[in-house]
Amino acid sequence: MDVTEVKEVWKKVKQELENNLPQHVFGTWIMPLGAADYENNTLFLLSPHQMGVDILKKSWAESIKSAVRNVLGQSATFSLCYDADFAKTYIKERKKALSKQISGQEEVLKEEESKKSLAQMQSGANLNLNLKFENFVVGDNSRFAYNAAFSVANSPSKKFNPLFIYGASGLGKTHLLQAIGHHIIFNKPQLRVRYIRMEEYFNEWMKCFQHGDNGKSQGVNNSLMRKFHQKFQNVDILLMDDIQFIESKMKTMEDFFSTFEALYTNNKQIVIASDRLPGDIPKLDNRLRTRFEMGLVVDIKPPAFDTRFEIVKSYAKELEIEAEDSVYEYIAQNFVNNVRELKGALNKVCAYAEFLDAGLTLETAKKALNCEMKKKDITIEKVAKCVGDFFDVTVLEMKSTARNQKVSKARQMAIYMARDVLQMSYEAIGKYFEKKHTTVLYAYEQVCEKLKSDDALYRLAEEIKSGIKS
C-alpha cells in the first residue's frame, strides 16, 4: 500500500475504535496515533507517547486487533511502538493547532467585544434595534425621504444639513431617523449619535431647574444645565423627533436654538422629524423656522396599495409567520392611513387565528377585522351630513373658509369622523373639505386631544358615530 491508502485504512480503523472504545481512551491514546505502513497483513502504528503504547497493549490490544480485522480481514493484525521523530512532529503540529485555536478564540472574543461595544453605542444613542434601512419598505410615497436619509447616513454633515422630514403620524419618520443612527454607528463608529424626541428633550431640560416646596421654579441648576448641554451639543449627529412639540414653549425654543447653533456652527449633522412643515407649526420661533427650511425639507405621504402590501408582507416575515397573499392584500386594501395601522391589523389577525386555532387565511382575516361591515354604506358625504345635522351646520359651510366657532367645531368633528370611521387619508379628507392636508391633520389631532379629557365631547362623538353607522 502507498501512504495515501494506509492513511485511508487507518481512518476506517479509527472509526471502528471510536464506536467501541470509551471516549476518554479514544481521545487520549488512539487519536494521537499515526499509521506508518501496512505490510505482511500488519498495520504498523506509531505513538508519540511511550505511556500510550504500554496502556494500549495492556488493556486495549484485542479491541484494536478486532477493529483492524473488521477493516482489513481476519488475517490482519497490528504493530504499535513509540517513535521519537513522530513524537517531535506530533508535538510541533499540536502546538500549531493550539495556537490557531487560541487565535480563533481571541477573534471570537474580539467579535463579541465589538458587538457588545456596538450594542452599548446603540443604547447610548437611544436607538431601537429593529428600525434600520434594511427593513424600511420604500415606495413612491417615501423614496425621496429614504434617499435623502441614506445620503445623510453615508456622508453626515456633507450636505442636506439640516435634513427635515415631515409627514403624518405612523408613516416612517422615526424609522428613518433611527436608521440613520444605526447606519452611522455601524459604519462610522467614531461618530457620536443621539436620538431623542422633543418631549423627552423638554422634560430633561425642565429637570435643570430647582423647585421650592410650593412647586414653583426657583432658578436654574447650573451644574445640571451644563451636563444637559454637553449631552446634546457634544455629539456629531443629533436626531430630533416630533419637533412640533416645541411650539409655544418659548424658553425651550430659545435653548434648542442655542443647541442647534452650536451643532450647526461646528459642522455637526442635524436631522429633524415633524408631523408638518416648519411653516405650518403655529408659534414656532421664526429663527428656528428659517434654519429648518435652509436645509433639505422632504415629506412622507401615506403609502399606495402596492407599498402597503409589501409593508404587511415584510412585517409578517419579521414576525416569522406565513400567510396567504390574500391576507396581506385584504389588510392593504382596508387600512390606508399609515404603517402602524397595517401592523396593528396583522397583529389582530394573528392573535385571532392563534386564539381560535385557525389558519391565517383570508376568511380568518375578514372575521378578525370585519372591515366590510364597518364600511357598509358609509361615505364621506354621509359622515359630513350627519355631523352637520348635529351641529346645525351645512356641508357647504364646513367646506368654506368660515372660522366662527360653530363651523370650526363641526368641521373638526367631521374630519375626525372621516378619519376614524372611514380610515381615509389626510389628503383625501382635505380634498373633500377643500383644505390642506396639514390643516386636516391639525384638526384631527385637536379632536383626539380634547376627547381624552372632555367627557361631554366624548359622548357627543359616540352619539354622532352611532348615527353615521345606523
Backbone hydrogen bonds, N-H to C=O, Kabsch-Sander energy under -0.5 kcal/mol:
donor,donor_aa,acceptor,acceptor_aa,energy
6,V,2,D,-2.2
7,K,3,V,-2.4
8,E,4,T,-1.8
9,V,5,E,-2.3
10,W,6,V,-2.7
11,K,7,K,-1.9
12,K,8,E,-1.6
13,V,9,V,-2.4
14,K,10,W,-2.7
15,Q,11,K,-1.6
16,E,12,K,-1.8
17,L,13,V,-2.4
18,E,14,K,-2.7
19,N,15,Q,-1.3
20,N,16,E,-0.8
20,N,17,L,-0.7
21,L,17,L,-2.6
26,F,22,P,-2.5
27,G,23,Q,-2.9
28,T,24,H,-1.8
29,W,25,V,-2.5
30,I,25,V,-1.1
30,I,26,F,-0.6
31,M,26,F,-2.5
33,L,30,I,-1.5
34,G,46,L,-2.2
36,A,34,G,-0.6
36,A,44,F,-2.9
37,D,44,F,-1.0
39,E,42,T,-2.3
42,T,39,E,-1.2
43,L,77,T,-2.1
44,F,37,D,-2.8
44,F,42,T,-0.7
45,L,43,L,-0.6
45,L,79,S,-3.6
46,L,34,G,-3.0
47,S,81,C,-2.1
53,V,49,H,-1.4
54,D,50,Q,-1.7
55,I,51,M,-2.5
56,L,52,G,-2.5
57,K,53,V,-2.3
58,K,54,D,-1.9
59,S,55,I,-2.5
60,W,55,I,-0.5
60,W,56,L,-1.8
64,I,60,W,-2.1
65,K,61,A,-2.7
66,S,62,E,-2.4
67,A,63,S,-1.9
68,V,64,I,-2.4
69,R,65,K,-2.4
70,N,66,S,-2.0
71,V,67,A,-1.1
72,L,68,V,-3.2
73,G,69,R,-2.1
76,A,73,G,-1.6
77,T,41,N,-2.4
79,S,43,L,-2.4
81,C,45,L,-1.6
83,D,47,S,-1.7
87,A,83,D,-2.1
88,K,84,A,-2.2
89,T,85,D,-2.2
90,Y,86,F,-2.6
91,I,87,A,-2.7
92,K,88,K,-2.3
93,E,89,T,-2.4
94,R,90,Y,-2.6
95,K,91,I,-2.4
96,K,92,K,-1.9
97,A,93,E,-2.4
98,L,94,R,-2.6
99,S,95,K,-2.3
100,K,96,K,-2.1
101,Q,97,A,-2.4
102,I,98,L,-2.7
103,S,99,S,-2.5
104,G,100,K,-2.9
105,Q,101,Q,-2.5
106,E,102,I,-2.4
107,E,103,S,-2.2
108,V,104,G,-2.3
109,L,105,Q,-2.6
110,K,106,E,-2.7
111,E,107,E,-2.7
112,E,108,V,-2.7
113,E,109,L,-2.8
114,S,110,K,-2.6
115,K,111,E,-2.7
116,K,112,E,-2.7
117,S,113,E,-2.8
118,L,114,S,-2.6
119,A,115,K,-2.7
120,Q,116,K,-2.3
121,M,117,S,-2.4
122,Q,118,L,-2.8
123,S,119,A,-2.4
124,G,120,Q,-2.8
125,A,121,M,-2.1
126,N,123,S,-1.1
127,L,122,Q,-2.5
129,L,127,L,-0.5
131,L,128,N,-1.8
132,K,130,N,-1.0
135,N,132,K,-0.7
136,F,133,F,-1.6
137,V,135,N,-0.6
138,V,136,F,-0.7
142,S,139,G,-1.5
143,R,139,G,-1.5
146,Y,142,S,-2.9
147,N,143,R,-2.8
148,A,144,F,-2.3
149,A,145,A,-2.5
150,F,146,Y,-2.8
151,S,147,N,-2.2
152,V,148,A,-2.2
153,A,149,A,-2.3
154,N,150,F,-1.9
155,S,151,S,-2.2
158,K,155,S,-1.7
159,K,155,S,-0.7
163,L,270,I,-2.1
164,F,162,P,-0.5
164,F,296,L,-3.1
165,I,163,L,-0.6
165,I,272,I,-3.3
166,Y,164,F,-0.5
166,Y,298,V,-2.4
167,G,274,S,-1.6
171,L,168,A,-1.0
176,L,172,G,-2.1
177,L,173,K,-2.2
178,Q,174,T,-2.7
179,A,175,H,-2.3
180,I,176,L,-2.1
181,G,177,L,-1.6
182,H,178,Q,-2.6
183,H,179,A,-2.6
184,I,180,I,-2.2
185,I,181,G,-2.3
186,F,182,H,-2.4
187,N,183,H,-2.0
188,K,184,I,-3.3
191,L,188,K,-2.4
193,V,191,L,-0.5
194,R,237,I,-2.1
195,Y,125,A,-2.7
196,I,239,L,-2.5
198,M,241,D,-2.7
200,E,197,R,-0.6
201,Y,197,R,-2.2
202,F,198,M,-2.8
203,N,199,E,-2.2
204,E,200,E,-2.5
205,W,201,Y,-2.2
206,M,202,F,-2.3
207,K,203,N,-1.2
208,C,205,W,-1.4
209,F,206,M,-1.6
210,Q,219,G,-3.1
212,G,216,K,-2.4
215,G,212,G,-1.8
218,Q,210,Q,-3.1
219,G,210,Q,-0.9
221,N,208,C,-4.0
222,N,220,V,-0.9
225,M,221,N,-2.5
226,R,222,N,-2.3
227,K,223,S,-1.9
228,F,224,L,-2.4
229,H,225,M,-2.5
230,Q,226,R,-2.5
231,K,227,K,-2.2
232,F,228,F,-1.3
233,Q,229,H,-2.8
234,N,230,Q,-1.6
236,D,192,R,-2.2
237,I,192,R,-2.0
238,L,269,Q,-2.5
239,L,194,R,-3.1
239,L,237,I,-0.5
240,M,238,L,-0.7
240,M,271,V,-2.9
241,D,196,I,-2.7
241,D,239,L,-0.6
243,I,273,A,-2.5
245,F,242,D,-1.8
246,I,243,I,-2.2
247,E,244,Q,-1.4
248,S,283,K,-1.3
249,K,246,I,-2.1
250,M,248,S,-1.3
253,M,249,K,-2.5
254,E,250,M,-2.0
255,D,251,K,-2.1
256,F,252,T,-3.0
257,F,253,M,-2.2
258,S,254,E,-1.6
259,T,255,D,-1.9
260,F,256,F,-3.1
261,E,257,F,-2.7
262,A,258,S,-2.3
263,L,259,T,-2.3
264,Y,260,F,-3.0
265,T,261,E,-2.7
266,N,262,A,-1.2
267,N,264,Y,-1.8
268,K,263,L,-2.7
269,Q,236,D,-2.1
271,V,238,L,-2.6
272,I,163,L,-3.1
273,A,240,M,-2.3
274,S,165,I,-2.2
280,D,277,L,-1.4
281,I,278,P,-1.4
284,L,281,I,-1.3
289,R,285,D,-2.5
290,T,286,N,-2.4
291,R,287,R,-1.5
292,F,288,L,-2.7
293,E,289,R,-2.0
294,M,290,T,-0.8
295,G,292,F,-0.7
296,L,162,P,-2.0
297,V,295,G,-0.5
298,V,164,F,-2.8
298,V,296,L,-0.6
300,I,166,Y,-2.0
301,K,141,N,-1.7
308,R,304,A,-2.7
309,F,305,F,-2.8
310,E,306,D,-2.0
311,I,307,T,-2.4
312,V,308,R,-2.4
313,K,309,F,-2.4
314,S,310,E,-2.6
315,Y,311,I,-2.3
316,A,312,V,-2.2
317,K,313,K,-1.9
318,E,314,S,-2.1
319,L,315,Y,-1.9
320,E,317,K,-0.9
321,I,316,A,-2.4
324,E,360,L,-1.4
327,V,324,E,-1.6
328,Y,324,E,-1.0
329,E,325,D,-2.5
330,Y,326,S,-2.1
331,I,327,V,-2.1
332,A,328,Y,-2.6
333,Q,329,E,-2.1
334,N,330,Y,-1.4
335,F,331,I,-1.8
336,V,334,N,-0.5
336,V,423,Q,-0.5
339,V,170,G,-2.9
340,R,170,G,-0.7
342,L,338,N,-1.4
343,K,339,V,-2.5
344,G,340,R,-2.7
345,A,341,E,-2.5
346,L,342,L,-2.1
347,N,343,K,-2.5
348,K,344,G,-2.1
349,V,345,A,-2.2
350,C,346,L,-2.6
351,A,347,N,-2.4
352,Y,348,K,-2.6
353,A,349,V,-2.6
354,E,350,C,-2.3
355,F,351,A,-2.8
356,L,352,Y,-1.9
357,D,354,E,-0.7
358,A,353,A,-2.8
361,T,359,G,-2.0
365,A,361,T,-2.2
366,K,362,L,-2.4
367,K,363,E,-2.0
368,A,364,T,-2.5
369,L,365,A,-2.4
370,N,366,K,-2.3
374,K,370,N,-1.5
375,K,371,C,-2.0
376,K,372,E,-0.8
378,I,375,K,-1.8
379,T,377,D,-0.5
383,V,379,T,-2.2
384,A,380,I,-2.8
385,K,381,E,-2.3
386,C,382,K,-2.6
387,V,383,V,-2.4
388,G,384,A,-2.5
389,D,385,K,-2.2
390,F,386,C,-1.6
391,F,387,V,-1.8
392,D,388,G,-1.1
393,V,388,G,-2.7
398,M,394,T,-1.6
399,K,395,V,-1.9
400,S,396,L,-0.9
408,S,404,N,-2.7
409,K,405,Q,-2.4
410,A,406,K,-1.8
411,R,407,V,-2.8
412,Q,408,S,-2.5
413,M,409,K,-2.3
414,A,410,A,-2.4
415,I,411,R,-2.4
416,Y,412,Q,-2.4
417,M,413,M,-2.6
418,A,414,A,-2.4
419,R,415,I,-1.9
420,D,416,Y,-3.0
421,V,417,M,-2.9
422,L,417,M,-0.9
422,L,418,A,-0.6
423,Q,419,R,-0.8
424,M,418,A,-1.4
429,I,425,S,-2.3
430,G,426,Y,-2.7
431,K,427,E,-2.2
432,Y,428,A,-1.8
433,F,429,I,-2.5
434,E,430,G,-0.8
435,K,430,G,-2.7
440,V,436,K,-2.0
441,L,437,H,-2.6
442,Y,438,T,-2.3
443,A,439,T,-2.3
444,Y,440,V,-2.7
445,E,441,L,-2.4
446,Q,442,Y,-2.0
447,V,443,A,-1.9
448,C,444,Y,-2.3
449,E,445,E,-2.3
450,K,446,Q,-2.1
451,L,447,V,-2.5
452,K,448,C,-0.8
452,K,449,E,-0.7
453,S,449,E,-0.5
453,S,450,K,-1.1
454,D,450,K,-2.6
455,D,453,S,-0.9
458,Y,454,D,-2.2
459,R,455,D,-2.5
460,L,456,A,-2.1
461,A,457,L,-2.6
462,E,458,Y,-2.3
463,E,459,R,-2.1
464,I,460,L,-2.6
465,K,461,A,-2.6
466,S,462,E,-2.2
467,G,463,E,-2.0
468,I,464,I,-2.2
469,K,465,K,-2.0
470,S,466,S,-1.3
